[in-house]
Amino acid sequence: MTLNGKTFHLKGKVQHYAWGGYTFIPNLLGFSNSDHTPCAEYWMGAHPSTSSIISDGMSSVSLNEFITDNTTATLTNKVFEQFGELPYLLKILDVKDMLSIQVHPTKAEAKKGFEAEELAGIPISAPHRNYKDSNHKPEVMVALSEFWLLHGFKEKDALMQTLIEVQEFNVLQPLFKTEGYKGLYQMVMEMEQQYVDSLMMPLVKRELRRKANNQLTKKDAGWWVAKLFDGKEENVKSIDKGVFSIYFFNIVELAKGEAVFQRAGVPHAYLEGQNVELMANSDNVLRGGLTPKHVDVPELLKHTLFEGITPNIMKGNDIGNNAVNYPCPIPDFGIDKIELNGNSHQATAASLEIIIAVEGGAVINSSRNIVLKQGEAVAILPNEVYKIESSGKCVLYKAFVP
């Protein structure tokens, strides 16, 4: 199907995962959520299972179908030869409850794992399937509010201090000294559930009391452990092994506009807040707990980066033209924040770009002039010259292939 012009309105899809909030995404997109359904993610891209819809004002079509029918015009030869598809997926997230601990494989490891599971005849939809595709899944997130996440293991001295300060972990000190990060993590992830419960139940109960008495802040692992079990004290029969990670990993606080890149192998989990997330077009997730879903410990250990990390919090590099760029060390995607206040941003699309207004509205002047309200998005095809203007304050995020 063909559409007129090279700039199109784009409508994404809301995902209603149980960990999502109730108001942020509905308020952003301008719809009522009177039935109080969790609205966790808003997807913008050409993911086969949840493709966005693009429109020229007269006709509309799924972006995935449009790319398939107009490959060169939408992707460019360079992007098609390198990726064979639109290589990124742009999302808005509203995290009310913490997500599972996750690790993503490298591209080479994903290819190997996918082929092995295909050869073994494991259905793609099987709950114990690890590799849904052969792609890697690097991610970058930019905070739209105060945002909290777990990101990588603490540096050695900081983690040792945790093992000293938390009495239940004192017994793990000699192991960490001799076997390092992998020995420590493998020990707790392979621990018999009965021993996990006897070790961790007193700790969880203590953290619940400390949070109730206002003795903890969000910078403390105990605050998040207590939040995990708030209101469930009487029904706690078993402690998820992912609770260890809340103590072992860096707790990172991001201010609005700050960003973190998640590379392959770095264990991480979102804890709370709203963000813009840009990722490679993949569903490959190796889980490390805080989830009822499949946790394959041997596969997780094989792909986890066992080293201390000092999180790199990016404020964005000013690139002029009323924009900042958040550097991403991969070829799949790039992300810019455009901030206008009675001025403009002018560019020529080098790839298929998706732009969403997260605050205020703007006018996009191109082969088609489009009025963009808060929460609305556009897809712009390669080589399109465009100018974004706003009479008031407007913040937009742009996803592209570098």
N, C-alpha and C positions, 0 to 999 in steps of 0.2 A: 504494500500500500504506500502511496506517496502523499506527502503533506506539503502545503505551500510554505515557502520561506525556510529559514535555517535557525529560527529561535521559536521555541514551543513552550507553552505552559506544561508543567509536569506535575502529576498527582501521584503521590506515593501511597504506601499501604501501612496502616497501623497494625502492630503486633500486640496481642493482649496477653502477654506472659504474666504469671501471678505476682512476680516481683515488682511490677511497674506501679507508678503512681496513678492518681485519679484525675488530676487537674492540669498538670503542666502541658502535656501534648494537646488535650482538648482546647485549652486556652490559646495555645500557639496557633493551632489550625482553625480555631473558630467554630467548634461544634460543641453541642451539649453532651454531657456524660451523666445524665440524670439517673441511669441505672447503676452508676458506680462501678463500671467495668475497668479493671486495670489496663492502662495504656502505657506499655513499656517502651516500645520502639516505633519509630516512623522510618520506613525504608524508602530510599530513593536510588533507583538503579535498574539494571536489567537482569536481576537474579531470576533464573528460570521459574522458580516456584512462586515468586512474589514480584513480578515485574511492575514497574511504574507505568502509568498511562501518559502519553504525550498528546497534545492537541494544538491545532493551528487556529482554533476558534470555529471551524466548520466541521472537521472530522477529527477522530481520535483513534489511537492504536497503541498497543503495548510497546514499550520501548524495546523489549527483547525482540519482538517480531519486526519492528522497524529496522533495527540493526541487522537482522538476518536478511531482510530484503534489500537493504541499502548499505552493505558492509563498508565499501570504500568511502562513501560520502559521510558516514557516521563515525568510523573508527580511524580512518587514514590507513594507507598501506603499511606504514611502520608499526602501528599499534596492532593491526590485524596479524601481521607476520610474527610479531613477538608474543601476542597473547591469544589471538583467535576470538576475542570477545571483549566487551567492556570490562577492564580488569579491576574495577573498584565498585564498592557499594557504600553509599553515604547514608548515615542514620542520625536521628535525634533520639537520645535515650533519657528516660526518667526513672532513676533507680531509687525505689522506696525501700526495698529489702535487698540485702547483699546477694550477689551472684555467686555461682560456683567458682572454686579455684580452678584456673585454666592454664594450660600450656599449649602453644601452637607449634607444629613441626616446621622444619625448613622445607623448601620446595623439593629438594632431593629426597628427603625423608618421607615427605607426603606421597611422592610418586612411588617410592618403594613400598610403603605401607598400603597404599591403595591397590597396587598390582597384586600384592600378597593376599589381601582380603578378597579381591576378585577371583584369584586363582583358587582360594579356599571355598568359594561359592557362598560367602556370607552375604545375604541380601542387604542392599543399601539401607533399607528401612529397619533392619534388625537393631534392637536396642543395644546389643554389645558390639555393634560396628563402630570402629574408631575413625576410619577414613572414608568420608562421603565423596571425596574427589581427590585429584592428584595435585592440588595447588597448596601453596603456603598461605598463611593468614596473618601477616603483619597488620598492626592496627595503630592508628593515632587517634587520640581523643583530646578535644579542647573543651574546657569547662565553660558551661553557660551559667553556672552558679558556684557557690562553694561546693567543692566536690572532693570526696574521699575514696581512696582505693588502696589495695595492697599491691605492691610492685617489687618483685624480686626479694631474695634473701637479704637480711640485714648484713652489714659489714661484720667481720669476724668478732671484733671486740664488743660490738653492740649486742650481737647474738649471745655471746658468752655471758654478758651482763644479765640478759634475760634469763638464761639458764641458772644463774646465781640467785636472782631476785625472786623468781617464781619457785616456791619450795617444791612443788610437784616435779619440777624439771631438774632439780639438783642431781638426781641420779643419772641424767643424760650428759653431764659435763665431761666425764672421762671419755665417753664415746665421741663427743664432738672434738675433743683434743686430739684423739688418735685417728679417727676415721673421717673427720671433716664434715662438710655439708651433706655429701651423698650418704655417708654412713648414718648420720643423724636422721635425715629425712626418710631413708629407707627403713630404718628401725621403727619409726612411728607409723609409717604407712603400712608396714607389714605386721604391726603389733596385733595380737589377738584382741578381738572386740571386748572380751571380758576384762582384760587388763587395761584397755583404754578407758573403760567405764570406771573401774576402781581408782585409776590414777586421776582422771579428769573431773569426776563428779564433785568432789570437794572443791576443786578450783572454780567450777562453774557456779556453784552455790555461793561461794565467797564473792565472786565478781557481781552476781546479782544483788547481794547485800550492799556491796560498795557503791554500785550504781544507784541503788535506791536511796542511799545516804549521801548522794552527791559528792562522792569521794573520787570520781573518775571523770575524765574529759574524753573527747573523741580522739585525742592523741594517744590514749591508752588502749592497748589491746583488749583489756578487760571490759571497756565500755562496749565494744563491738560484740564480744562474747555474750555479755549480758543482754544486749539488744536481740541477739539471735534467739535467746531463751525467754525473753520477756513474756509474761502471761502464760508460759508453758511449764512453769516450775513443777507443778504437780504431776505432769504427764511425761517428764523426761525419763525415759527408760534406757536410752542409749546415746552416747556422745559421738557425733560425727568426727572422723579423724581430721577433717579439714580445720577443726578448731586449733590444732597445733600450728597451722600455717598463720593464723591471725597473730600469734606470738613471734613466729620465726621470720615473717616477712616485714618489709618496710611499710609503715602506715603513712601514706602520702596525702597531704592536703593541698588542693589546687584552688587558687582564686580564679574568679571569672576571667576568661581570656588566656589562662595558662594551659599548657599542653604537655602530654607525655606520649612517647612512642613506645609501643610494645613489640619488641623484636622476638624472633623465634626462640623458644627455649626459656624465656623469662616467665616464671609463674606469676600470676596476677589475678585480681578479683576486684570488681567494682563494689563499693560499699554503700555509697549514698550520694545523691545529687543528680544534676542534669548536665548532659554534654552533647557535643557534636562528635560523632565517631565516623572515621573513614577507614575502610579495611579492604584487603584483597578479596576478590569474589570467591570465597571458600567457606565451607561449613566444617572444616577440620578442627576439632576441639578434643584435647586429652584432658580429662577432668581429674582434679585432685581433692575432691570432697566438697562439703556444703551443698550437696545435691542428692536427690533420690535417683539420679541417672547413673548409668554405667561408669564405674571407675576401674580402669585397667592399670593396676599399679606397676607391673613390669614395663608396660609401654610408656607410662608416665615417666618412670625413672630413666628410661632410655633417652628421652628427649628433653629433660629438664636441665637448665643451666645451673650447675652447682657451684656458685661463687657469690660472694658478697657484692651488692650493687649499691652505689649512691645514686638515687633517682635523678635523672636529667630533666628538670622542670623547665620547659621552653616558654619564653614570653613572646616569641615570634620575632623575626627579623624584619625591620622596616624596609620595604622594597620600593617606596615611593608610590605615587598614584593612589594615595589613601588606602594602602593595603600593607598587611604584614604576612610573611610566609613562615610556616612551621616546617623546618627541614625534616624530610623523611628519607632515610638512606636506602630506598628501594625504587625500582623503576615503575612500579604498578600505579602509584598515585602521588598526588601532591595536594596540599590544602592551603588556601589563603583566607584571611579574614579581611573583609572590606568594610571600612567604617567611614560613613559619610555624615556630614552635617551642613547642608546647604551647598555641597560641592559635588564632584563627580569622579568616576573611575572609568577610564577608557582602555580597551584592550582588543586584541584579535585572538580568537579562540584557536589554540594550537592543537586541541584535541576535542573530543566531546566533553563539554563542561556542564556540570550541574551546579546551579546557584540557588541558595535558599535564603530568604530574608527572615532573620530570627528576632529582629527588633525594628519596628517602624516599617515604612514602605518606600518604594522607589519606582522610577520609570526607567525601563530599558529601551533605548533607541537603537534599532538595528534594521535588518531588512523588514522586520515587523516591530512596531512599537507596542510594548507590553507594560501595563500598570501592574506592579508587583506589590501586593499587600503583605503584611506580616504573616508568616507561616506559609506563604506561597513560594513555589520554586519554578525554575525554567531549565530546559535543556538547550544548550547552544552548540551547533555543529561546527566542526573545524573550519577555520579560515573566515568565520563570520566576524566582521568588525562591529563592535557594540560599545555603547556608552551608558553607564548607569548614573542616574542623577537623582538627588533627593533634596527636597526643600527643608527637611528637618533631619533629626537624628535617625540613622538607619544602620543596622549591622547585618552584613550578609556573609555567608561562608561559601567558598567556591571550591569544588572538587574537580580535578583535572588529571590528565596523564602527562608527566613532565617530558 
